[in-house]
Amino acid sequence: MYPTKYHKPDSLEAALALLSSSEEAKVLAGGHTLLPTMKNHLAAPSDVVDIRGIANLHGICEDGDSIVIGATTTHAEVAGSELVLAACPALACLAAGIGDPAVRHAGTIGGSLANNDPAADYPAAALGLGATIVTTQRELAAADFFDGMFATVLEEDEIVTAIRFPKAEAAAYAKFPNPASRYAMVGVFVAKRSDGVRVAITGAGEDGVFRHDGLEAALSANFAPEAVTGVAISPDGLLSDLHGDGEYRANLISVMAKRAVQAVA
């Protein structure tokens, strides 16, 4: 690893001051992306700002018709939260399927969303449920937050502080995981809301997470597994790699969408 300075501020103000004082500073939340990239000499921040000690970035609460989750809340805490299990069990189930126990007890929801790995699980939940990403500067709809593979609209001195998930009438997540990494080769999050059905897909798109208009229209008209069968899933724009080509992932999207709808039923 390259030389770097480690900081652990106890307030957002201190963290933002550290970020603004250096052009090469990076935020550390769970560390499951930043630290491996540093070890492989793919990132060389001059300063690492660890935000896990900032109390108001952690925790889960209910706010009207939404569940608000602090950015440094771990996957294990989301999976085991009685509040999340009661209000949005699909989100708890998604969190329980991330990585392995070591990953779930260290990785954070804010770090996952800020990294926007194209095979990560949380982006599908955020886009499927219509979540709002709260930062130190603004509030962003999930649809406006993600900006392509491994990219978001976050500024260099902007920190995710919380995520607000609206409650859905019903929701489910179905994932076909890579057997080695447990990342999604395809993951489909289906949310039934008062304004229709939203379907968000991760692990398959060349530009990261995306919604599928055809599946949404079919399931809004008939929320049943058989409604998925008549929807054409094009391989255009889908990832093709050593794990599977676009045609393979297109088929997986259909299969995972059916399983998600069945899980709701």
N, C-alpha and C positions, 0 to 999 in steps of 0.2 A: 504494500500500500504506500501511496505517496504521503509525505508529511502533512498533517492537518491538525487544526486546533479544535478541541472538543468543548462545547459549552452546554450547560444545562440550566437555562433561565427558569425562574419561578413565576414569571408573568408574561402575558402576551406582549406588553410594552417592551420588556427587555428582549424578548425574542425578535421582535420587529426591528429594534435598534441594532441588534447583531446582524440581521439580514441586510439592513440598509448600509451598514458600515463596510461591507465587503461584497464585491461583484461576484465572488466565487463561493459564497456560502450556500449550504444546502440544509434543508430541514430534515431531521430524523424523527420518525414516528415509531413504527415497528422495526424498521431497519432491514426488512426482508428483501428489499430491492436495492437500496442505496449501498449497504455494506458489501453484498456480493459484487456489485459493479465496481466498487472501489478496490476490492481485492483482486479483481481481474484487470485493473488499470483502465477501466472504461469510464471512470469518473475520478476526478481529482480535486474535490472542493478544498478551498483553503481553510474553511471553517465548517464544522458540523454543529448544527443547533438542535439539540435534543429537546423536544417539546413535551415529553411524557411527564415532566414534573409540574406542568401547569394545571392546577386543579379544575378550573372551569372549562377545560377541553375534554373532560371525561365524564361519562355517566349516561343514563338513559332516563327519559321522563316522558310523560304524556302531556300534550298541549292541545286541548280541544280534540279535533279530528285527526291529529297527527301524532306520530311518535318521533321524538327528537333524540338523536344519538350523538354524543360528543365525539369529536374527531379521533381522539386517542383511545376510545373504547375498543377493546380487543374483540376478535371474532368469537372467542370462547364466551365472552360476556354477553354478546348479542345472542349467541345460540342458547345460552342458559337463562336469559332474562325472562322472568314470569310475565312481565309487561309486554315484551315482544311476542312471546308465545301466545298470549291472549289476544293481542290486537292484530298481529300479522305473523301467524305461524310460518308462512312461506319464507319470510325473511330469516327467522330463527333456523329453519331447516337449511336454507342456503348457507348461512354462516357455519353451521355444524359440518358441512361438507367441504369446507376449505382446507386444503392441505392435510396435515396431520396434527396431533395434539400440540406438538412444540410450536408449529406455525400458528395455530389458533390462539395460543396463550401469549403470543408476542405480537403478531400482526395486528394492525389497526384498520378500522373502516375508513378513516380519513386518508391514511397512507395509501390504501388500495385504490381509492377513487382518484387521488391526486396523481398516482402513477399511471392509471388508465391502461393497464396491460390488456391487450386485445383478447386474452383468454381468461381474464379475471371474472369473478362471479358478481361482485357488488354493482358494477356498472349496469348489469341487466336489471337488477332490482331497482336501482335509482331511476333508470329510464322507464322501466315497466310500470312502476308505481307513480311516476311523475314527481319525484323527489325534488326538494330544493336544497342546493348546496350553499351553506352559509360560510362566508369568509370574513377576514378582518376588514374587507373593503365593501362588500356587497352581498346580495343574495341572487343566486343564479338557478334557473330551472335546469334540470339535468340535461335537457335537450340542447341547452346553450353552453353547458359546461364542457362536454367532451368535444375534442377538436381533432380527431384522427388517432391513429395508432400511437400509444404512449404519449399523447398530447392532450392538454386541456387549455383553457383560456386563462389560467392562473398567471398572474404577474410574478416576477422574481421575488418581490417583497410581500407577497400575499399568502396567507395561511388559511387553510380550511379549518373552521372551528366547530362546525356541527352539520348534521344532515337531518332534514325534516322530511319524514316519510308520511304521506297521506294514507289514512286507512282505506283499504279497498273492501268491496262487498265480499270478494273471495280472490285468492291468489295462490299460485303454486309455481315452483321452480323445478325443472327437470334437467339434469346434466349428464352428458356422456363424458366421463373424465379420462384424460390420458392416464394409463395405468401406472406410469412412473412418477409424473409430476403432480397428478391430481388436478391440474388445470383443466379447464373445460375445452374439449375439442369442439363441442357444441353445448351451449346451455340456453334454455328457453324459459323466460319468466313471463307468465300469463297473469294478468290482473283484470278482474271483472269489476268495473266501476259504474257509477250511475250514468256516465256519459258514453259508455261503451266498453269494449275490451281493448286492452293494450297488450302487445306482444313484443318483448325485447329479446334480442338474440346476441349472445356473446360467444367468443371462441371461433367464429366462422367468418367474420367480415374482414376484408383487407384493410378497412379503415377503423376497425374496432367495433364496439357495440352499435346496434342499429335496431330500428323497429321495422316490422313487416306489414305493409298495408293490406296485402291479400289475406293474410291470416287474421288480421284484426277485423276486416270486413266480414269474413266468413263466420268468425266466432261471435261477432256482435249480432249477427242474424240468427245463429243457431249455436249456442254454447254447448257443443257436444264433440267428442273425439272424431266422429264420422265427418264433421264439417271440415276438418283439416284435410281429409283425403282428396277433396276436389280442388285444393289450392296448389297451383304450380309453384315450385320453389326453383328459381333459376340459379345455376352455379356461377353466373356472372358476378364478379365482385367478391366472390368467396375465396378464402385462403386455400392454397394448394401447397402442401409440403410433404415431408417424408411420412407424416402420420396419416394423411388422407388428402385426396384432391377435392376440387370444388364440387364435383358430382356426389362424392361420398358425403361431404358435409351438407349438401342440399338435402340428401335423403335423411341424414341425422336430424336436421331441423324439423322435418315433418314428423319423425318418430318422437322426438323430445317434446314437440308441441302437443301431440296426442297424449303423451304420458303426463304432461303438466295439467291438461284439461281433465284427464281421468283422476288425477290426484285431488283436484278441486271437488270433483263429484264424490 
